[in-house]
């Protein structure tokens, strides 16, 4: 096959879930597909975040001079692809438009871009720049969805939402999961862990949580814990933003929570490794990569039963409704009060996380390429969710 992949996410200095996806599946795919010709399309905004590529891989650099260059490449990258006589093109960042003679696959990570536009705008700041960007992503994603030969997404839950809001035949959607990043593993070195505790002033036991994932229900549950469970422990919230929700700021001011803004990757791995529990009461998740990170590092997981979370954790977590503070408090008492229960969840988490790998993800993506070219009669199977348990 002659395969083209838009890898501009790796030449823009970006972070986040889409970046993690592209940065990990592309090297895994290159290693798997040594008998295929692979063309990667980056631009020149930043250095490409890929190690040296093998002989079956060609990198095309598109000129980047301003943000308008990105818009131009969105609509005219297909001309560069057409010169390479591609058979299948893959746009892994929610939308893209390939040459007419090639089959097109997009990875749509969730249904957010294809929700009704007023609903999308309602969930974002009401300034002109944001409204314009949200509108652009909405219309581009819907147009790409209509033209794509196959849509990949990250979970069966996300596939259902895309079919619902995008009016897409479910047979055109394949669930292909994320996986833990290769550098992720539980830290056991006492000196490393002690240094992280010292640097962040965490001398005692703590529960770890994402400050942006429904923290208020955890704070309410914390107030319901009996004193012998709560005393001497704190909640450690990590946050990508310097302005977390008011409930987090209030808990920090009251002294029973800490806020770590943008901790380093290595520190976050140490925090997962140290935590007595990782609490993830998210309202909605298309996948929930932090769950895999926590399980890989040995943190017992308590999470909501919303979205794709039950698919990802299987039987390796305690689940509750996202607004059930009483249920969350009972789960905390169960985990924090029983070393045996914590060890049980930790062992199940290790086993569950081990079932996900970027090699498996890349294999399923490669099978998807073969499918759209009629070279495979089987539908690629989701490698997590329903088939892993």
C-alpha positions in Angstrom: 0.0 0.0 0.0 0.9 3.6 -0.5 -0.2 5.3 2.8 -0.4 9.0 3.6 -0.8 10.4 7.1 -1.3 14.0 8.2 1.2 14.4 11.1 1.0 18.2 11.5 0.1 17.6 15.2 3.7 16.6 15.6 5.1 19.8 14.0 3.1 22.4 16.0 4.4 22.0 19.5 0.9 20.8 20.7 -0.1 18.7 23.7 -3.2 16.8 24.7 -4.9 13.6 23.8 -4.8 14.0 20.0 -1.1 14.7 20.2 -0.5 11.6 22.3 -2.5 9.5 19.8 -0.5 10.7 16.8 2.9 10.6 18.6 2.4 7.0 19.5 0.5 5.2 16.8 2.6 6.6 14.0 5.9 5.1 15.2 4.1 1.8 16.0 2.6 1.8 12.5 5.9 2.5 10.8 7.4 -0.5 12.7 4.6 -2.8 11.7 4.2 -1.7 8.0 7.7 -2.2 6.7 6.5 -3.7 3.5 4.3 -0.6 2.7 5.3 2.9 1.5 4.4 5.5 4.1 4.3 9.3 3.4 4.0 11.7 6.4 2.8 15.2 5.8 4.2 17.7 8.4 4.7 21.5 8.1 7.6 23.7 9.1 6.1 25.5 12.1 8.2 23.5 14.6 10.7 20.6 14.3 9.0 17.3 13.7 8.6 15.2 16.8 9.7 11.9 15.3 12.9 10.0 15.6 14.8 9.2 12.4 12.4 7.3 10.0 13.1 4.1 8.1 13.6 3.7 4.4 10.0 2.9 3.6 8.9 6.3 5.1 9.0 9.7 3.3 8.4 13.0 5.1 6.9 15.9 3.1 7.3 19.3 4.7 4.7 21.9 3.8 5.7 25.5 4.3 4.2 27.3 7.4 4.4 31.1 7.5 1.4 32.1 9.6 -1.8 30.6 11.0 -3.3 31.1 7.6 -0.9 28.4 6.3 -2.7 25.9 8.5 -6.0 26.8 6.9 -4.5 26.6 3.5 -3.1 23.1 4.1 -6.4 21.9 5.6 -8.0 22.4 2.2 -5.1 21.9 -0.2 -2.8 19.3 1.3 -4.6 16.8 -1.0 -2.6 18.3 -3.9 0.7 17.2 -2.4 -0.8 13.8 -1.6 -2.0 13.4 -5.1 1.5 13.7 -6.4 2.6 10.8 -4.3 -0.1 8.6 -5.8 -1.5 7.5 -2.5 -4.0 4.6 -2.1 -5.2 5.5 1.4 -4.9 8.7 3.4 -5.4 9.0 7.2 -6.3 12.2 9.0 -5.8 11.4 12.7 -7.0 14.8 14.1 -10.7 14.8 13.5 -10.9 16.1 9.9 -9.1 16.3 6.6 -9.7 16.1 2.9 -7.8 13.7 0.8 -7.2 13.4 -3.0 -10.0 12.1 -5.1 -8.2 9.0 -6.2 -7.4 7.8 -2.6 -9.5 6.3 0.1 -9.8 8.5 3.1 -9.9 7.6 6.8 -10.3 10.1 9.6 -10.0 9.5 13.3 -12.7 11.4 15.1 -11.8 11.3 18.8 -15.3 12.2 20.1 -18.5 13.8 18.9 -17.9 17.3 20.3 -17.1 18.9 16.9 -20.3 17.5 15.3 -22.8 18.4 18.0 -25.3 21.2 17.1 -23.2 24.3 16.8 -25.2 26.3 19.5 -24.4 23.4 21.9 -20.7 23.5 21.1 -20.5 27.3 21.6 -22.5 27.1 24.8 -19.6 25.1 26.4 -16.8 27.6 25.4 -15.9 31.2 26.2 -18.1 33.7 24.3 -15.4 35.6 22.4 -15.1 36.1 18.7 -11.9 34.1 18.3 -13.3 31.0 20.1 -16.7 31.2 18.3 -14.9 31.4 14.9 -12.6 28.5 15.7 -15.5 26.3 17.1 -17.5 27.0 14.0 -14.6 26.2 11.7 -13.9 22.9 13.4 -17.6 22.0 13.3 -18.1 22.6 9.6 -14.8 21.0 8.6 -15.5 17.9 10.7 -19.0 17.5 9.4 -17.8 17.9 5.8 -14.9 15.4 6.4 -17.3 12.9 8.0 -19.5 12.9 5.0 -16.6 12.3 2.6 -14.6 9.7 4.6 -14.6 6.1 3.6 -14.1 4.9 7.2 -14.1 6.7 10.6 -11.9 5.5 13.5 -12.7 6.6 17.0 -11.5 5.6 20.5 -14.3 3.6 22.0 -17.6 2.0 21.4 -19.3 4.8 23.3 -17.7 7.4 21.1 -18.7 5.4 18.0 -22.3 5.4 19.1 -22.2 9.2 19.7 -20.7 9.8 16.3 -23.3 7.7 14.6 -26.0 9.5 16.5 -25.0 13.1 16.0 -23.3 12.7 12.6 -25.9 10.5 11.0 -23.2 8.0 10.1 -23.9 4.3 9.4 -22.3 2.5 12.4 -20.8 0.0 9.9 -18.5 2.9 8.8 -17.1 3.4 12.3 -14.4 1.3 14.0 -13.4 1.7 17.6 -9.6 1.6 18.1 -8.4 2.5 21.6 -5.6 4.5 22.9 -2.9 2.9 25.1 -0.4 3.9 27.9 2.6 5.7 26.6 5.8 3.7 26.4 7.5 5.8 29.1 4.8 5.1 31.6 5.6 2.7 34.4 5.2 2.5 38.2 8.0 4.2 40.1 9.3 2.2 43.0 12.6 4.0 43.7 12.2 5.4 47.3 14.6 8.3 46.6 12.6 9.5 43.6 9.3 9.3 45.4 10.7 11.0 48.4 12.0 13.9 46.3 8.5 14.3 44.7 6.9 14.4 48.1 9.4 17.0 49.3 9.1 19.2 46.3 5.3 19.3 46.4 5.0 19.3 50.2 3.2 16.0 50.4 4.5 14.2 53.5 1.4 12.1 54.2 -1.0 9.8 52.3 -3.2 11.4 49.6 -5.9 10.7 47.0 -5.1 12.0 43.5 -7.7 13.6 41.1 -7.9 15.8 38.0 -9.0 19.3 39.0 -11.0 19.7 35.8 -13.0 16.4 36.0 -16.0 17.1 38.2 -14.0 17.8 41.4 -17.0 19.1 43.4 -18.4 15.6 43.9 -15.1 14.4 45.3 -15.0 17.4 47.7 -18.6 16.7 48.8 -17.7 13.0 49.3 -14.6 14.0 51.3 -16.9 15.8 53.8 -18.9 12.6 54.3 -15.9 10.5 55.3 -15.6 9.5 59.0 -12.8 11.4 60.8 -10.6 8.3 61.1 -10.5 8.0 57.3 -10.2 11.6 56.4 -7.8 12.9 59.1 -4.1 12.9 58.0 -5.0 12.6 54.3 -5.4 15.2 51.6 -6.7 15.4 48.1 -4.1 16.3 45.5 -5.6 17.9 42.4 -3.5 18.3 39.3 -4.6 20.9 36.7 -3.7 21.9 33.2 -4.9 25.5 34.0 -4.0 28.0 36.6 -7.7 28.7 37.3 -9.4 25.5 38.5 -13.0 25.4 39.5 -14.0 27.3 42.6 -14.6 24.1 44.6 -11.0 23.2 44.2 -9.8 26.6 45.3 -12.1 26.5 48.3 -10.8 23.0 49.3 -7.2 24.2 49.0 -8.0 27.3 51.2 -9.6 25.0 53.8 -6.4 23.0 54.0 -7.5 19.5 53.0 -6.5 19.7 49.3 -3.4 20.7 47.4 -3.3 22.0 43.8 -0.4 21.2 41.4 -0.6 23.2 38.2 0.9 21.5 35.2 3.2 19.1 37.0 5.9 17.6 34.9 5.3 14.2 33.3 7.7 12.5 35.6 6.1 14.0 38.6 2.7 13.0 37.5 3.9 9.4 37.1 5.3 9.6 40.6 2.0 10.9 41.9 0.1 8.1 40.3 2.6 5.7 41.9 2.2 7.2 45.4 -1.5 7.8 45.5 -3.7 5.7 47.7 -6.4 6.1 45.0 -7.0 7.9 41.8 -10.5 9.4 41.7 -12.0 10.2 38.2 -15.7 11.2 38.6 -15.9 12.6 35.0 -19.2 13.6 33.6 -18.3 12.4 30.1 -15.3 10.7 28.5 -14.8 9.5 25.0 -12.0 7.3 26.3 -10.3 8.5 29.5 -6.5 8.1 29.1 -5.8 9.1 32.7 -7.5 5.9 33.8 -5.0 3.8 31.9 -2.1 5.9 33.3 -3.3 5.4 36.8 -3.8 1.7 36.4 -0.4 1.3 34.8 1.2 3.0 37.8 -0.6 1.0 40.3 -3.2 3.5 41.7 -6.5 1.9 42.7 -9.2 3.6 40.6 -12.6 5.0 41.6 -14.5 6.5 38.7 -17.9 7.5 37.4 -19.9 5.1 35.2 -20.4 7.7 32.4 -19.3 7.6 28.8 -16.6 5.1 27.9 -15.2 4.8 31.4 -16.8 1.3 32.1 -15.3 0.1 28.8 -11.9 1.2 29.6 -11.6 0.0 33.2 -13.5 -3.3 32.9 -13.6 -4.9 36.4 -10.5 -3.0 37.6 -12.2 0.0 39.2 -15.1 0.9 41.6 -17.8 2.8 39.7 -20.4 5.3 40.8 -22.7 7.9 39.2 -20.9 11.2 38.5 -23.1 13.1 41.0 -23.3 10.4 43.7 -21.2 11.8 46.6 -22.5 9.2 49.0 -21.5 6.4 46.7 -18.1 7.9 46.2 -17.6 8.3 49.9 -18.4 4.6 50.4 -15.9 3.6 47.7 -13.2 5.8 49.4 -13.9 4.2 52.8 -13.6 0.8 51.1 -10.3 1.5 49.4 -8.6 3.7 52.1 -9.8 1.5 54.9 -8.8 -1.9 53.5 -5.3 -2.6 52.2 -6.6 -5.9 50.8 -9.2 -4.0 48.7 -6.6 -1.6 47.5 -4.3 -4.4 46.6 -7.1 -6.2 44.7 -7.9 -3.1 42.6 -4.2 -2.5 42.0 -3.6 -6.0 40.7 -6.7 -5.8 38.5 -5.6 -2.4 37.2 -2.1 -3.7 36.2 -3.8 -6.6 34.3 -6.3 -4.4 32.6 -3.8 -1.8 31.5 -1.5 -4.5 30.1 -4.2 -5.4 27.6 -3.7 -2.0 25.8 -0.7 -1.3 23.6 0.2 1.1 20.8 1.3 -1.9 18.7 -2.2 -3.4 19.0 -3.7 0.0 18.1 -1.4 0.3 15.1 -2.3 -3.2 13.9 -6.0 -2.3 14.0 -5.3 0.9 12.1 -3.3 -1.0 9.5 -6.2 -3.5 9.1 -8.5 -0.5 8.6 -6.4 0.7 5.7 -6.6 -2.7 4.1 -10.3 -2.8 4.6 -11.0 0.4 2.7 -9.0 -0.9 -0.2 -10.9 -4.1 -0.2 -7.9 -6.2 0.8 -9.5 -7.4 4.0 -12.9 -9.1 4.3 -13.0 -8.7 8.1 -14.0 -5.7 10.0 -11.2 -4.5 12.4 -12.1 -5.4 15.9 -12.0 -2.9 18.8 -9.0 -3.9 20.9 -10.2 -2.6 24.2 -13.7 -2.2 25.5 -16.0 -5.1 24.6 -13.4 -7.5 23.4 -10.8 -7.3 26.2 -12.4 -8.5 29.4 
